[in-house]
Amino acid sequence: MTIRVLVAEDQSAVRAGLVLILRSAPDIEVVGEAADGERAVALARELRPDLVLMDVQMPVLDGVSATRRVVGERLADVLVLTTFDLDEYVFGALRAGAVGFLLKNTEARDLLAAVRTVARGEGLISPAVTRRLIAEFAAAAVPEESRPDPAVLDVLTRREREVLSCLGKGLTNAQIAARLTMAEATVKTHVSRLLGKLDLRSRVQAAVLAQELGI
């Protein structure tokens, strides 16, 4: 399967480098490039890529707003690129529905691995900050009085709650499968179902919800 990627980055040199890396992989196709958020949304609507690599700081329309539109219209998954691992842009992008984020200094092999991971239906955050990010985001992004009602979980089965708890710990599908003694394909099915039941756009949002609810 060929993974179709749209690259949205305002710095031409950085964008060219990303495109070069992506095109070096036989299973990845760069279908478009955008230098601002507005153009990224327009191309996502036109080209319907599998994934948008989205810089968070762009002219015309910032990456967070562009992510919200792309995800809200279900045009593609969004993997955010940023210079800093824990800033308000990252928090905003994850809240908007991005499947995860990578730092711009990520090694080429890790960038390709991230694209493939997302294409398999797994969210991805730079490994070094996964658990710290989810915990800090959950603690800082929502005031106590605005925390979700635990009753929202009533729609989930016991197994789906267990999977949600694992997502809150930043575990991958493979790690969840090992912990709960089930096949990876079954984990993926549970993740898909719980996202649908909770009206969430990504497993990262599910992880944040799990942290907010303390499960």
ROVOSE-340499 format. One line per 8 residues: their letters; for each residue x, y, z of N, C-alpha, C. Coordinates in steps of 0.05 Angstrom, whole numbers. Layout:
A = X:Y:Z:X:Y:Z:X:Y:Z | ...
end
This chain:
MTIRVLVA = 17:-24:0:0:0:0:17:25:0 | 12:43:-18:26:69:-19:13:89:0 | 29:102:16:19:122:35:22:150:22 | -1:163:18:-1:189:4:1:212:25 | 22:228:22:28:249:42:27:277:30 | 16:296:44:16:324:37:35:337:58 | 54:353:48:73:367:66:66:396:68 | 60:406:92:53:434:96:75:446:114
EDQSAVRA = 92:463:102:114:475:117:121:501:103 | 123:523:117:127:549:104:156:555:96 | 175:542:110:203:546:103:210:527:80 | 217:539:57:221:523:33:244:503:36 | 265:510:50:288:492:53:280:468:70 | 265:473:91:256:451:109:236:433:94 | 218:446:79:198:431:63:212:413:43 | 232:424:29:247:408:9:261:384:22
GLVLILRS = 272:388:46:285:367:60:266:344:67 | 242:352:77:221:333:84:212:317:60 | 208:331:38:199:318:13:220:298:4 | 245:306:5:267:289:-4:268:263:13 | 265:266:39:265:243:56:242:224:50 | 218:236:47:194:220:43:196:205:16 | 206:219:-5:208:207:-31:229:186:-33 | 246:184:-13:266:163:-13:254:135:-6
APDIEVVG = 230:136:4:216:111:12:198:101:-10 | 200:76:-19:184:66:-41:154:64:-35 | 147:63:-9:119:60:-2:105:87:6 | 120:109:2:108:135:8:109:153:-16 | 86:167:-22:84:185:-44:77:213:-34 | 92:233:-42:86:260:-35:67:271:-57 | 42:276:-49:22:284:-69:19:314:-71 | 30:329:-52:28:358:-53:44:372:-32
EAADGERA = 49:398:-37:64:415:-18:49:441:-14 | 50:451:11:36:476:17:54:493:35 | 54:520:30:71:538:45:56:554:66 | 30:549:68:14:562:89:-10:544:95 | -23:550:118:-44:533:127:-69:533:110 | -75:555:98:-99:557:81:-95:539:56 | -72:540:45:-65:524:22:-65:494:29 | -56:488:53:-56:460:63:-84:449:64
VALARELR = -102:464:75:-130:455:76:-142:452:49 | -137:471:31:-147:469:3:-137:444:-11 | -111:439:-8:-99:415:-21:-109:389:-8 | -114:390:18:-124:366:31:-152:360:20 | -168:380:15:-195:376:4:-193:366:-25 | -174:376:-40:-171:368:-68:-159:341:-71 | -138:335:-56:-122:311:-61:-129:287:-43 | -142:293:-20:-149:272:-1:-126:254:5
PDLVLMDV = -104:265:16:-81:248:23:-88:230:48 | -71:211:53:-74:194:77:-65:210:102 | -45:227:98:-32:241:120:-23:268:112 | -26:288:130:-14:314:126:7:318:147 | 32:324:138:53:333:156:50:363:159 | 42:372:182:34:400:186:52:415:205 | 65:436:195:80:454:213:60:470:229 | 66:475:255:46:489:271:47:519:267
QMPVLDGV = 70:530:260:72:558:257:75:565:227 | 52:573:215:51:580:187:35:606:182 | 41:619:160:26:644:153:-2:638:143 | -18:660:140:-45:659:130:-64:645:149 | -59:619:154:-74:604:173:-55:586:188 | -55:588:215:-35:573:230:-41:543:229 | -21:527:237:-23:499:235:-45:486:253 | -50:499:276:-71:488:294:-98:492:281
SATRRVVG = -103:515:270:-129:520:257:-132:503:232 | -110:500:217:-111:483:193:-116:454:201 | -104:445:223:-108:417:233:-137:413:240 | -149:433:254:-177:431:262:-195:428:238 | -189:442:216:-206:440:192:-202:413:178 | -177:405:175:-171:380:161:-184:356:176 | -180:356:202:-191:334:218:-221:335:221 | -231:360:224:-260:363:227:-275:355:202
ERLADVLV = -263:358:179:-276:350:154:-268:321:146 | -253:309:164:-244:281:159:-229:278:132 | -212:297:126:-198:297:101:-173:279:102 | -160:278:125:-136:263:128:-127:263:158 | -109:245:165:-96:246:191:-75:269:190 | -69:281:213:-50:302:214:-28:295:234 | -3:296:225:20:292:242:34:319:243 | 36:331:267:46:358:270:76:358:273
LTTFDLDE = 89:377:260:118:381:262:122:407:278 | 140:406:297:145:429:314:174:430:322 | 183:454:330:211:457:339:213:450:369 | 191:455:384:192:450:413:173:428:420 | 181:412:440:165:388:447:141:394:464 | 142:415:480:119:421:497:112:450:496 | 97:459:477:89:487:475:59:488:470 | 48:512:471:19:515:468:9:506:440
YVFGALRA = 27:507:420:20:499:393:14:469:392 | 32:454:405:28:425:406:2:418:421 | -2:430:444:-27:425:459:-51:431:441 | -50:454:428:-73:462:411:-77:443:388 | -55:433:376:-58:415:353:-69:388:362 | -61:378:385:-71:353:395:-101:356:402 | -107:379:414:-135:384:421:-152:385:395 | -140:395:374:-154:398:348:-157:371:334
GAVGFLLK = -143:351:343:-147:324:332:-123:312:317 | -100:325:320:-76:314:307:-70:286:319 | -60:268:303:-54:241:313:-29:240:330 | -13:261:329:11:262:345:29:284:334 | 54:284:345:73:304:335:101:293:335 | 117:306:318:146:300:316:161:326:317 | 185:325:328:203:348:328:216:350:300 | 222:375:292:233:379:266:261:367:263
NTEARDLL = 275:363:286:302:351:284:301:321:285 | 277:309:281:275:280:280:292:268:258 | 305:246:263:321:232:243:303:223:220 | 315:221:196:301:213:172:287:186:176 | 301:167:187:289:140:191:265:141:210 | 266:159:230:244:161:249:220:175:237 | 226:194:219:204:207:205:189:187:188 | 203:170:173:191:150:156:175:130:173
AAVRTVAR = 187:122:196:174:103:213:148:115:225 | 149:141:230:125:155:241:102:155:221 | 109:161:196:89:161:175:76:134:172 | 93:113:173:82:86:170:65:78:195 | 74:87:218:59:81:242:31:93:241 | 29:118:233:3:132:231:-14:118:210 | -1:110:188:-16:97:166:-28:70:176 | -16:58:196:-27:33:207:-50:38:227
GEGLISPA = -55:64:231:-77:71:250:-69:76:278 | -43:80:283:-33:86:309:-24:115:311 | -33:129:332:-23:156:336:6:154:345 | 21:176:342:49:175:349:58:202:359 | 71:202:382:84:226:393:113:219:396 | 131:239:394:159:234:397:163:217:423 | 175:193:420:176:174:443:187:186:469 | 207:204:467:219:214:491:200:230:509
VTRRLIAE = 178:239:498:161:256:514:132:246:515 | 127:222:506:99:212:504:84:214:530 | 93:200:550:78:200:575:77:227:589 | 100:241:588:101:267:601:82:287:587 | 81:286:561:63:303:546:34:298:553 | 26:273:552:-2:266:557:-10:275:585 | 7:270:605:1:277:633:-1:307:636 | 19:322:625:19:351:628:-4:364:613
FAAAAVPE = -10:353:589:-32:364:574:-58:360:588 | -63:337:599:-87:331:613:-90:348:638 | -67:353:652:-68:368:677:-71:398:672 | -58:408:651:-57:437:647:-78:448:628 | -87:432:609:-103:443:588:-132:448:596 | -142:434:616:-171:436:623:-174:443:652 | -187:465:659:-192:471:687:-209:449:701 | -206:447:727:-220:426:742:-250:426:736
ESRPDPAV = -262:450:736:-291:451:732:-300:443:703 | -280:442:685:-287:435:657:-280:407:650 | -270:392:670:-263:364:665:-288:348:656 | -284:328:639:-306:312:628:-320:296:650 | -345:291:646:-361:275:665:-354:245:661 | -347:231:682:-340:203:680:-362:186:667 | -386:197:667:-409:182:656:-406:178:626 | -388:194:613:-384:191:584:-374:163:578
LDVLTRRE = -362:150:598:-350:123:593:-371:101:595 | -395:107:602:-416:87:605:-422:72:579 | -416:85:557:-421:72:531:-400:51:524 | -379:50:539:-357:31:533:-361:4:547 | -351:-17:534:-350:-43:546:-327:-44:566 | -326:-64:583:-303:-67:601:-277:-68:587 | -276:-83:565:-251:-86:550:-243:-60:537 | -262:-45:527:-256:-19:515:-245:1:536
REVLSCLG = -255:-1:561:-245:16:582:-216:8:588 | -210:-18:588:-183:-27:592:-164:-16:571 | -173:-17:546:-157:-7:524:-153:23:527 | -174:37:534:-172:67:538:-152:73:560 | -152:58:582:-133:62:603:-104:59:593 | -100:39:576:-73:34:564:-65:57:546 | -84:68:531:-79:91:514:-70:115:532 | -82:118:555:-75:139:573:-47:137:584
KGLTNAQI = -36:113:582:-8:109:591:11:112:568 | 1:119:544:18:123:521:27:97:508 | 13:75:512:22:49:501:14:47:471 | 31:33:456:25:27:428:6:3:427 | -4:-2:403:-22:-25:399:-8:-51:408 | 17:-54:400:32:-78:407:35:-81:437 | 41:-59:451:43:-60:480:17:-66:493 | -5:-55:483:-31:-60:494:-38:-89:490
AARLTMAE = -32:-100:466:-38:-128:460:-24:-146:480 | 2:-140:486:17:-156:504:6:-154:533 | -2:-130:541:-11:-126:568:-39:-139:572 | -56:-138:553:-83:-148:556:-87:-176:544 | -65:-187:533:-65:-214:522:-86:-216:500 | -83:-201:479:-100:-202:456:-84:-196:431 | -96:-202:408:-82:-196:382:-81:-166:377 | -61:-157:362:-59:-129:355:-83:-120:339
ATVKTHVS = -93:-137:321:-116:-131:305:-141:-126:322 | -143:-141:344:-165:-138:363:-163:-111:377 | -138:-104:385:-134:-78:398:-142:-56:379 | -134:-58:355:-141:-37:335:-171:-34:332 | -185:-57:333:-214:-56:331:-226:-42:355 | -216:-49:379:-226:-36:403:-221:-6:403 | -197:2:394:-190:30:393:-210:45:374 | -214:33:351:-232:45:331:-260:48:342
RLLGKLDL = -270:28:356:-297:29:367:-300:49:390 | -280:51:407:-282:69:430:-280:98:420 | -263:103:399:-262:130:388:-289:138:377 | -302:119:363:-328:125:351:-349:130:373 | -349:114:394:-369:117:415:-365:143:430 | -340:152:433:-334:176:449:-332:201:431 | -336:197:405:-335:219:386:-308:233:387 | -286:218:387:-259:228:388:-247:224:360
RSRVQAAV = -228:242:353:-215:241:327:-190:225:326 | -177:221:349:-152:207:349:-147:193:375 | -128:174:375:-121:159:399:-107:177:419 | -95:199:409:-82:218:427:-103:232:444 | -125:240:431:-147:252:446:-159:232:466 | -160:207:459:-169:186:477:-150:184:501 | -124:186:496:-105:184:518:-108:207:537 | -112:231:526:-117:255:543:-142:251:560
LAQELGI = -163:241:547:-188:237:562:-184:217:585 | -169:196:580:-163:176:601:-148:189:624 | -129:207:618:-115:221:639:-133:240:654 | -150:254:640:-168:273:653:-187:259:672 | -195:235:664:-214:220:681:-200:202:702 | -173:201:700:-158:186:720:-162:156:718 | -166:146:694:-169:117:691:-143:104:681
end
